[in-house]
Every structure is written in C-alpha cells, then in structure tokens.
Amino acid sequence: MAQNSLNLTNTKGHEVIIISSSDETNKAATLLKNYLDKAFNDPFHIQTKNVIHTSNSKIVLEINTDEKKIDSDSFIIKSDDTAIYLIGNNEKTLRYAIYTLLETWGFRRYTSKDSYIPKLKEVNFLKNFHKTYSPSFEYRALFYPDCYDEDFRDWHKLDWHIQDFGIWGHSFYKLLSAKEYFKTNPTFFAYYEGKRNAESLCMTNDTVFDIVSKKMSEIINQNPDARFFSISQNDNFVYCECDKCKTLNEKHGGPQGSLYYFLNRIARQFPKTKITTLAYLQTYQAPINLKIQSNIYTLFCPIEMNRGKAIEEIPDNKTFLDILNKWSTVTEHLYLWDYTVEFTNYLSPFPNFQTFSENYKFYEQNNIKGIFVQGYADIPGDLYELRQYILAKLIWDTNTNVETLTNDFLNGFYGNAAPFVKKYIDLLIQNQEKSNRYLDIYTNPIDSRNTFLSLEAMDQYDQIISLAETASVNDPVIAKRILKLRLSLEYVYFEQSKFYGKDKHGMFADKNKEDQGKRLRERVLQFSKNCNDLGIYEISEGGLTPNQYYEEWLAIEKNYITHLGEKYPIRFLTPPSEENKGKGSYGLVDGMEGYKDPAINWIGWYGNNPKIELSTQKTNFNSIKINTLNDPRHWIFNPKKISIYGFKNHKWQLITQLEKNDGIESTEVTIEPWELQSSKFKNYNLLKIEVENLKELPYWRNRKNKKPMVMIDEIELYNE
C-alpha cells in the first residue's frame, strides 16, 4: 500500500476505532459504526476521545469548536498519519460528512429503500488530506418521492420545505379567507377588470395589512422551528388595480410594485422573520425604484421555459437573462423554483436530463442562493429515481460530473439491464434534441408524436426495453424496476392510440375491432393494476387515478361512431390555434368524438370564430351533430351559436342555426351536444359551419391577455 494513504483493515489486532469526541457526536458515531459493520466482517469499536489508542487507526467525529470559519451548511474532512477527522457545525452536517466519506468507499443510497453496501476487507484514505465541503446553494429542497424520508435527505444533504416553512407557497387565501370576508368586506380583495375579485387581495388596504399581520403572528408562534414564512399571491393572474395599487404598480414596474410595498410593510413588522414570496406570472419581473427589505426572500419561478435545452443554449433567451439579472440587483436573497417534470402526464417520458448540469451552474453564477426543485411530489413518476439522484447531487455541487454519476446510478440500480436503460435514456434525449422542439412541462404524448415520441422512436424504445426485460428476467427486483419503465411506454401508446382513433395505430384501427378492443382493454386494465402495485396512485397533477384512467378508457371506447360524412372533403376557412389543431381539418370527419382531454380529438380556435367548409358529396341527410368542450380552467367555453350555411347561386345562404345561453359559473369539465336539423341540407353540395365564440371571457374567469377558446370534435351527418 502506498505510503501516502491510510490503510484501514479493521481486523483483530488492527481494529479501527470510531472516536466520539462529545455527547453531541454519539449518535453520529453509532450511525457510522452501523454502516461499516455491515460492510466488514469484524465490528468497529466506538470510544470517547479521552481513551488513547496509539497504534490503531481512528475515525474521529467532532462538532466544530475551533474551526470558526465553517459556514453553517459546510463540513470538513481531513486526515493525518493515523486518523480521519469528520468535523461538522452540528449533528446534521456531521452526518453529511459521514455520508460523504461512505460514498468515497463505495456506499450508495439510491432511494429511501434501496442502498448498496459493499463487502470490504479494507478501505484507504489519503494522509494529510484537508477539504472543506460547501454547497453550491445555501438552500436545497427537492419535491420528489424519496425526499419525504429524512435519512435519504440527510444522505444527499437536502433541506425539506414541508418542515422549513411555517406557511408554504401560494398563501393569500390562507392569510385572509375569501369565504370569511368577501361578502361582507369586498374592498379587502383585488379590484380587477372593473370588479372586486376574491382571488387576490388589495395590497394597500390597511385592514388587510392588519389581518394578515395578525395571522402571520399566529403562524409564527405556532411554528417556532420554521425557517421561512411565505406571503405569496394565489395561483392565478389576478391582482389589485384600485387607485392606490395602480399608482404603485405604475411607479414600480407592474403588479409586483404593490406586492412588494405590502411585503415591505409586513417585513418591517417582523424584522427577524424570513419572509418568502413567489416571483410568478404577473409578479415575475423585478420591481423598479423600490428597495426590498433584507428579510424578504424571493422565489423566482420561470414556469414558461423550454425544458429541452440548457438556458444558455436557447436562442431567444435574452429576455429571460435580463429579468434574472434585474432580480439579482434588487434582492440579497434570490431563490429559484425549478420545474423538472411533465406535470400533465407523470408517466410520459420527459427528456430534460441533459439540461440539469448546465442550468444549475448557470443559476449559481447568476446569484441564485437557494433552490426548490419541484418534481412528482410523492408519486413515483417516470424515472423519478434517477432524476432525484442527479438533482440532489447537482444542487449540492454544480460541478458534479453527471455522465459519471448517471452511469454509476444505472449500474447499481438496474444491474444487468443498465446498458439498455442507458441506451433508452440517451435515445430519448437524442430524439428530442434532433427535433429541436420546445419541451413544455404541460405537454403530452400527443404533442410529442412527431418528435421524440414518434411512432418510429416508440418502436426503438420498445425494442430496447424488451432487451432490458430479458436481461432482468432472473432478478425480480430489477425486473420490477424495468416494468416501471415499460409502463411509461404503455401510457404513451394508449394516449396516442386514442388520438389516432380509427386510423392506423389507433385504438379502433384493427379490422377485427372486437378482438382489438378486448386486447387493448386488458392491457389498460393491467396497466392500471401495475400502477397501483407500484404506488403510482395518480398519473397527472390533476389527480387522475389509475382506476379512473381505466374507467375513462371504457368511456372513450363508446366514442367510436359511424356517420355519413366520415372522411368527406373538409377545410378550415378560419385557422385553428397552432397548438390545438389536432389532425387538422380531417380530425372533424375521422369518426371519433372527443372526451374530456383537450389534446385528444378536439380542435380549438383561440379568440376567433371557427368557420369550416364541408363537401356533402350529394349525401341525403337531415341532421348535423357537433360536440363542444367546456373546460373553464383552460379558458375553453361553449360557444354562443352554431350556424349552417349552404352554397348556391354563388353565395352562402343561411339554412339553420342554434343558440344556447350558458352562463353558469362552474369549473367542471363538460361536453355539450349540439344538433341542427333541416330537410334542406341535402340540397347543397357545400356547407359552411360557423361557430360563434364568446366575445370575451365570463367575468368570473376573466384574465388580462386571455381570450376564450372554443373546441369542437366532429361534424357528424345523419339521416334521421
């Protein structure tokens, strides 16, 4: 063994002594002993500092007393000729030091339940080594399944927002209840678009300040161990435009002006309390000509960002860079809320791994002090194990080599199947990069059907995962992990088969539809059972359960229809929204009705009126049926009127129209059937369908810069 290394063999006569230097280090000593005992044949011994063993190698655990310059989250690992010293500021950072040392000796903590403990006869450590380990960010929280486990968090040096915040996230509604006050005191709430709106607060109302201050005082007293308290807008676009708030907004650059005026007042009321707030939607940009109090911490929330490229590789990133730079000049405490998964489809592949390393280096270089990384929460979404592992390492040390880290994780977690899992992930990333398409956290497998989830790409992934399944066939633990990857491909297949409908690759494409339907139904049922078995109790942020997914599949099976106008020539006279054009005009005559997902078998017009020309092929029919989608959360509403025109004598003639008055305030997703009848339809070779969209959003869903969308699924012709 080289002279410059300590050789720790821990055999009889050469025992390695773990020295606990104080009462505070006793638990840490036991923790280290427990891990090392599992790796070595002979147990390690713990002794107190006043017991002297001159000939034995030692691992000394200390709480910092004389190393005065260690930052609060930092720790020291050092050595001399006979001992390794682990020094932390407190019990937690001492655990950080222990886990760091263990990792250098090959120990791993992949998830809260899956670890690797090597079988060792000896370990080595450099003599006269000295290193202070400090994090890239002062605050590091991940919202992923295994982060609910304290031991996992400690191993990966993570904070935990659920414990650290006395009040978290969007909080106006918690601090001043609309249910309690709106009817009796509407002036407490935002004056927005000419009316008082219960979804936000008036920032200049003194009584609002008093109520919020009192509530904050109660929350602070109830949570003495909390580090932060959030005072943040609700999750919407509403803000106050009363005369006083409007003046502040104009003076300080936007709605963030009155918000920080209010926050500064609260911050002065509680000078020793760390108050956080979200820079989100209308408060995304930094205020101007306004000094932010030193105990205010801003969480910058770039929710609308291309997740398929690293920030510095995005060609049109100048606006983002300018906004971030301005924030770093107006606040001492700029944190970041990062979004790292596809929230609309937890099981859909989301190739953004390639962006993590460069993005976190970028954030560190641009004065981001803390990071909250939002993932799947407690739901084991697609490749969550690898995601949380990489992210945890990066937000501690942005210089971590992600390629090396990924290979190490995959080899340990997927065993013999690791090469195939690596190939699968690499191919996902390559296909995404090749497509050069925007990757959105609210996308879906339909939007990606021409990019990294194309039919050709899906065939490639299927073959690779099949090889992984073969490689893991004799290892039930690994096989179960590969099954979870298979579920992601199954989910994409099911979603895309809904979209293709009767066409090739669709759920109704097989000539023997009954057999095809039965086989698919059984696969979807098995998918839902597998999800439940693996703890995937929801498959989207909206809360859809695996059982509900299966029930929806059964409902969608009923959307198979046959009508006289299928595949008739049809064209748009007014273009639909680029993001909501589905299969194009053919999607209105493909024989498939829509369900409650706007992405599947619906075509949408945003802020304009659908006008569609249909060739009737001289068909004898007297009824036209159309469905419209009502999904207020996404600003999709039923239209006011549908009119049918026939073309004769070089002009359009009105045949019939149907008007409905739907002014009900509801957030429920519903489908509205429309039927227009006339014996005159058969007299025209060309029909024009005009759908009159709402001119403006309903008052209860009104938002600046938002317009109503109308969506239709199929133009069905019948002779009844």
N, C-alpha and C positions, 0 to 999 in steps of 0.2 A: 504494500500500500504506500502511496506517495507520502513523503514526509510532511507535505503541507496540508494534509487532511486529518481530521479526527476520525478514528475508526471505532464505531460503537457496535460491539458484538453482543452484549448482554447475555453472556453465558456464565455458568457458575465460576466464581472466582474473578469474573470480569463484568460484574453487574453494572448497568448504567443507573445512576441514581437521579431521580427527579427531585429537585430541591425546591420546596415551597418556602419562600422567604418570609411569609407573613400569613396571618389568618385570612387575608383577602385573596391569597393565591391558592388556598387549599382545594377549592372546587376545581380550579383550572388544572391543578396537579393530578387530581383524580381523573379528570377528563382526558388528559394526555396519556396517563397510565392505561386507561381502558382501551384506547385505540391501539397503543403499542403492544399491549398484552395480546390483542387479537392477531397481531402480525408476527410476533416472536413466540418461540416455544416456551421460553422462561419468562416469568413475570418481572416487571420492572418494580423498583422499590421507591417509595416516597419518604423523604426525610426532611426535617426542618433545617433551616440554614445554619443553626449553631452546632449541628453534627458534622464533624470534619472527616472526609474520606479522601486522603491524598492521592491514592492510586487509581481510583475509579473515575471513569468519565461521568460527566454530570450534565444535566439539562436544568438550568436554574430559571425559575419563574419569579418575576419581580413586578410589583406595581411601581411605577415611576415615582421617584422622590428627588433624585439628584439630576436627572436628565430634564432640566427645566424647559427645554426648548421644544419638546414634543408637542405637536398640535393635538387637539382633543381626539381626533379620529385616527391618529398615527400610532405606530408602534416600532420597536427596534428589535432586530435580531442581530446578535453579534457573537463572537467566539474568541477564545484564547487557545492555549495549547491543550487544555484539558476539559473545557466546558463550553456549552452553548447557552447563551443567555436570551431569554424571551422577556421583553420589557414592554408593558402597556401602561397607559394612563389610568386604566380602570379594568374591572373584570372583563368587560366586553372586548376591549382592544387586546387584552391578553389572550382571549380566545381567538381573536383574529390572528395573532402571532402563532398560536399553536396550530391552527388550520393551515396557515401558510407553510410552516415547517413540514407538516404532514404531507402536503401536496408535493413538496420537493422530494419526498421519499416515496412517491407513487400512490398515495392515498387519494381517493376521489369521492366526491359527493355529487352524483348525477342528478338525483331528485331527492325529495324528502324521504323516500322509501328505498332508493337504490343507491348503494355505495359500493366502492371497491376498496378492499383492504388487502394489500399484498402480503404474501408469505415471505418473511425476511429472516435472514441469519445475521445480517449486519447492515448498518447504514453509515454513510460518510457525510462529513460536513467540513467545509474549508476552515482551516485555522486562521485566527486573526481576521475574521470577517466582521464587517460592521455596515449595516444598512438600516436607514430609517425608511419605513414604508408609509407613504402618504397617499390619500386618494386623489383622483383627478377632480372629483366633485365633493363638496362638503356634505351634500345630502343625496342619498341614492336609494330610491324606492322602486321596486318592481311590483306590478299588479298581475301576477301570474300564479297558477295553482299552488306550486310548492312554496311560495313565499308566505303562505299562511303558517308555515312551520318555522318556529323560532330557531331550531338547530340549523335548518337549511339556510335561513337568513344569516345567522352568525358565521357559518362556514364561508358564505360568499360575501360577507361584510356589507349586508344590506340593512337599510332602515325600513320602517313599517309605518306607512301613513295612517293606518287604522288606529294605531296606538299613539302616534306622534301628534295627531290633530285633535284638538278638543271639538272642533267643528270642521267639516271637510267639504271641499268642492263648492258647487252651486249652493248658496246658503241664504239668499234674501228671504225665500219662503219659510225658512226655519227661524229666522230672526224676527220677522214680522208677518204674522199669519193673515193671508187674504181672507181666509174663511172667518176669522175672528173680526177683522176690521173693515173689509172693503165696503160692505153695505152701509155701515154707519159712518165711516170716515174715508170716503173715496179719495180725498186730497192727499192721503198718505201714499198713494200709489201714482205710478207714472202717468203723466198726461202725454198720450202718444197718438199721433194721427188724429188729433182733434177730440179724443175721448180719454177718460180715465181707464187705465188698463191694470188689472190685478196681477199681471205677470212680472211687474217690476215696481221699484219704489221711487218716490220723489227724493232726490238727493239733497234738496235744500229746505225741506220741511223740518223745522226744529223739533216737532213732536216725534217724527220718525227717528231723528237722532237720539232723542231721549229714550224711546222704546228700545231701539237697537242697543244703546249703551247699557241699559238695564239688563237686557237679555244676555249681552256679552259678559257682563259682570257675573251673572248666574252661571254661565257656561264655564267661565274661567275658574270660579270657585269649585265647581263640580269636577273639574279635570285638572287637578294641581300638577300632575306629571306631564301634561301635554306640552309640546314644544311650540306648536303653531295653532292659530285660530283663523279660519277662513271667513272673510266677508266678501262674497262674490255674487255677481249677477246670476239670475236664474238661467236655465239652459234655453235661451231664446234671444230674439233680436230686439226686444222691447226696451226702451229707455225713456226717461222723462224729458219732455220738451216744454215744460211750463216756462214762463218768462225768466225766472231766476236760473233754472237749469240751462235753458237755451243760451243765456248770456255767458255762463261759464263754459259751455260746450264750444261756443264760437271763439271765446278767448283762448281756450286751451287745446284746440285742435280736433274736437269731436266729443262724442258721449263719454269718453274717458276723462274729460275735463271735470264734469260734475261728480263723476265717480271718485276721482282722487281728491277732490275738495272734501267730499264726505269722509273718505277713508282717513285723510289727514286729521280731521276733527276727532275721529274715533282713536286714531293712533296717539294723539296728544292726551286723550282721556286715559289711555292705558299704555304709558310710555315703556313699561318693562315687558310688554306682551308682544310677541312676534305675530303680526297680522299678515295673512296672505290674501292675495286676490288673483283672479284669473284675467289675463290679457287675452280676450276671447271674443270672436265675432265683432260686435260694434266697438269693443274696447281693446281691440287687437293692437292698435298703434299707440305709441308713447304719447303722453300729454306734452304740450309745449308751454313754455313760460310758467312752469309750475314745479316747485320743489317738493319732492316726495319725502315724507318723514322716514327717518332712518330705521324705524322698526316695522316698516312695510316691506313685505317680500312679494314680488310679482312672479306669477307662474305664466310664462309666455306659452301660448297654446296654438301652434301652427297647424291647425286641423286640415286646412286645404293645401296640401303639398304633394308633389309627385313622390311616391314612396319607392318607385322603381329605379331611381338614380340617387347617388350621393348629391348633397346640396350643391357643392361646388361644380358638379358636372351638369347641372340643369342650365340650359342656355339662357332662359329668361328669369334668372334668379336675382336680378339687381334690386327689384322692389323688396323682396324678402330680406336681402342683405341690408338695405337701407333701414328698414323697420327695426331689424335686430340691432343694428349699430346705434340707432337712436335710443332704444331701450337701455343699452349698456351705458349710455351717458347720463341718464336721468335717475337711475336707481343703483344703490350699492348692492342690492340683493336680487339678482335676476336668476330665477329658476326656470326650468323648461318642463312642460308637459308633452311627452312624446307619445305618438300613436303608432303602434308597431304591428297591428294585426288587421285582418279584414273583419270588421265588426258585424257586417250583414250576413256573413257566412263563415262561422267559426271553423268549419271543416274544409273549406275550399283552400287549395294551395295558394300561398301568398309569397312570391319570391322577392323578398327585400333584404335577405341576409347580407347581400353584397354591399349594402349601404351603411351598415351599422358602424363599422370601424371609422370610416372617413367622417361620418356625421358627428360622432362623439368627439373626435379630435377637433373638428370644426367648432363645435359648441364650447369646448374647453378653451380654445384660442380666442373665442369671442365673448369671454367674460360670463358665461353661464356658470353659476355657482352650485346649483343643485339640479337633480334630475328626478322626475317622476315618470316612469315608463309604463304606459297603460297597455296591458295585454288582454288575455282572456279571463281575467279575474280567477275564479276558482273552477273554471270549466277547462278540461284538458283538450284544447283545440289543436289544430294542425301543427305538428312538430313543435309543440309548446316546450317539450323537454330541452331540445337544442336551443330554441330561442332564449328561454330564460337563462340558460347556462352561459351562452355567449354574452348576452346583455349584462348579466351580473358581473362578469369578468371585465367587460369594457368600461362600465361606469365606475369601477374601482380604478382601473388603469387603462387609459385610452390607447396606450402603446402595445397592448396585448396583441399577439400575432393570431389573428382569427383563423387563418388556414390551419396552423398547427393545433390550435385549440379545438377546432371542429373535428379534425381527424382523430385527435385523442378521445374526444367525447364519443364519436361514432364507433370507434373500435371498442371502447369499453361498454357502450350501451347496447349496440346491435351485434356485437360478436362477429360470427362468420358472415353475417348479412351486411356488415358495414360497408364493404366496397360498392355494393349495389345501392344502398341508401345514399352514399356519397354521389354516385353517378346520377341518381334520380334528382337530388337537390341541385347538382351542377347543371343538369339539363334544364330544369325549371328556370334557373337563373339565365342560362344562355338563351333560351327561347324568349324570355321576357326582354332581355337586352337586344336581341335581334329584331324584335318587333318595334322597339323604341317607342312604346306606347305609355301613356300616363297610367300610373298604378295608384288607384284610389282605395282608401280604407273602407269606402262604402260601395265597392264594386260587386260583381257577382260572376259566376261561371258563364253566364250568357254574354256579358260584355267582353269576356276574355276568349270567346270561342274562335276568334280569328288571330289570336296572339299566342300566349304560352299555354292556353288550354284548347288549342285547335284539335280537330279530330286526329290529325297525323301525330301531334305531340302526345295526345292521350294514349294512342296505340303504343308509342315508345315507352311512356311511363308504365303502362300496363305490363309490358314485357320485362322491364327492369324489376318491378315489384314482384312479379312472378318468380324471377331468379332469387330475389331476397326470401320469398316464401319457401322455396326449395332449400336454400342454404340454412334455414332456421327450423326445418321440419322436425329435427330431433331435439330441439330445445324449446320447451313450452313457454318459457319466459320471453325469449326473443321472438318466438312466433306470435305471441300476443302483441308485442310492440309493432311487428310488421303488419299485423291485422289492422292496427290503428291507422297505418299509412294507407292500407288498402281502402279503408272507409272513406278517406278523402277522395280517392279516385271514383269510388262508387257514388259519392254525393255529387260530384261533377257530372258523372254520366247520367244520373237521374235528372238533375236540373236541366241539362242540355236536351235530354230526350223529351222533356215537357215542351221545350221550345220548338224542337223540330216536328213534334206532333205526328201528322200522317206522312210526312216526308221521310226520306232516308235518314236513318239514325234516330228517328222519333219513336215515342212510346207506342204509337199506333201504326208503325211502318210495316210490320211483318204481314204477309198476305194472310197467314192464319192468325187473325187478331186475337182470338180467344186464347190460344196457346201462348202467344207473345205476352198478352196481358197477364196471364196466370204466372208465367215465369218472372216477369218484372215485379209483379205484386209480391211474390215470395221473396225476391231479392230485397225489396224495400222493407218488408217485414223483418227479414233477418238483419238488415242494416240497423233498423230501429232497436232491435234486441241487443245487437253488439254495442251500439252507442250506450244504452242503459247499463250494460255489463261493465263498460269501461269508464263509467262515471260521467259521460257526456250528457248531462241532463238537459242542456239547452244547446241548440245549434245555431243560434243567432242572438244578437243583442236584444232583439225584440222579444225573446223569451220562448220561441217555438221549441217545444219538447220533441224528442224522437217519436213518441207515440202520436203526437199531433201531426208530425210530418207524415207518418203513415196514413193517418186519417185524411189528411189533405190529398195525399196521392189517390186514395179511393174516390174522393170528391172530384178530382181532376179527371179521373177515368170517365166520369159522366159528361165531361165537356166535349167528348167525341160526338160530332154531329154530322149529318148529311143534309145538304140543301142544294137547291137547283143552280145556285150561282157559283159553285166551287170552281176555282181556277179560271174564272172569266177574266177577260182583259179589264184592267183597272189601273188608274193612275191618279197621283196626287195633283190637285190644282193649286193647293197651298202646301208648302213643305212642312212635315212634322219636325219636332225637335230632333237635332242630330243624335242626342243621347237616348232618344226614345222612339227611334224609327223601326225597331224590331227587324222583321224580314222585309221591310219596305212595303209597297202597296200590296204585294202578294199576300202579306200577312192578314189582310182583310177578307181574303177569299180562300184561305187554306183549310177550311173546315174545322177550325179549332177555336172554341171560345176561351176567354181568359178566366183566370181565377183571381185571387186576391194579391198576387205578386205583380207589381207593375212591370217587372222585367220580362214576364213570360206571356206572350200572345196579346200584348196591349201595344197600341201605337198612340203617342201623345203629341199634342200641339200646345206649346207654351206661349200663352198670351195672344194667340191668334185663333181664327176660326177654321176648323177642318173643312176643306172643300174637296170632294172626291168625284171623279168621273168613272162610271161603270158601264161597260158594254153589256147589254142584256141578251145578246145573241138570239133575239126574237123569241125569247122564252115566254111561255104562258105562266104568269104568276100574278098574285094579287096582294102579297104580304111581304114586307121588309122588316126584319128584326135586327136590332142592334143593342148591344150592352155597353153601358158606360161605367167607369170606375169612380168611386168616391173614396178618396184617401186623404182627408184633410191634413194629416201630419206632414204629408209630402206635397201639399198645395194642389192636390188633384180633386176636382169637383165635378159633379154632374152638370151638364150644360143646361141652358135655359130652353133651347128649342132645337128640333131637328126638322129640316125641310127637304122635300124631294121634288126635283125639277126634271122635266123631260125635254129633250131637244127636238124641235120640229119647226119647219119653216125658218131655219137659220137663227132661231132664238130659243132661249130657255123659258119654259112655261111651268109655273108652279102647279104641282099635282096635289100635294097634301103636305101638311105639317103637323107637328105635335109639340105642345109646350107643356112644361112642368115647372112648378114653383116649389123648389126645395130649399127652404131657408132654415132648416133645423140645425141647431148647433150641436155637433157631435163629432168625436174623433174616431168613431168606429169605421172600419173599412167595410164598404158595402158595394154591391153590384146592382145597378139599376137597369132593368129591361125596358126597351122601347119597341113598340110595334106600330108600324104605319101601314095602313091598308088602303088599297084603291084598285078598282077594276080597270083603271086606265094605264097601269104600269106596262101592260103587255103591248100598248100602242106605241111605245118608244124604244128605239134601238139604243139610245144613250140616256142614262140617268145621271143627274148630279145630286149628290148628297151634301147638304150644308148643315153643319153643326154649329150652333151659336154658343160660343164660350161665354163665361161670365166676363163682364167688362172690368170688374175689379174683384178683389178678394172679399169674402164676407168680413164684416167688421171684427168678428171675434177671432179671425185668423189673419188679419191684415198685417203686413210687414212691409217696411220700406224695401224697394228694389225687388220685390217679389210679385209675380203675376200668377193668375190661375192657369192651371193646365187641365185640358180635357183629354180623356183617353177612351178609345173605342177598340173593340176586339175583333169583330167580324161583321160583315154585311151579308145577312142571310136572306135568301129568296125562297119563298114558299108559295104554293098554290093551295089555298085552303077554302 
